[in-house]
Amino acid sequence: MKYAVFFVSDSTGITVETFGNSLLSQFKQLDFEKVAIPYVSSVARAQKAITKINEYVDEYHDNILVFSSLVDPEIRHVVSQCPGLFLDYFDEFLP
């Protein structure tokens, strides 16, 4: 089974990619297509990120994972509306 995996960040994305890849390493039997979407620092860029993620829906359907390390709650909320499973670094560890 193949999954599209997105790493969405308001900066370079190094933190969220490291975090996401460490989790994905537990599933060596699965195939992942990884896409970094860095510098999502505004609502407009968040909407562009969703547009990019939506491009993968036809091919991957429900097999979409989105790892996020977005600090701004408004931007994080916009991206959380994307298709797939949204896993946010800050929502999980700093509620």
LINUR-V13374 format. One line per field, one symbol per residue. phi: phi as a letter, one per 30 degrees, with the letter a starting at -180 (. if undefined). A space follows every 10 residues. Layout:
# LINUR-V13374
phi->???
This chain:
# LINUR-V13374
phi->.cbcbcccbc bdjddddddd ddddddbddc cbccbcbdhd cadddddddd eddddcdddc hdcbcbcbbd dddddddedd dddjdccced ddcbd
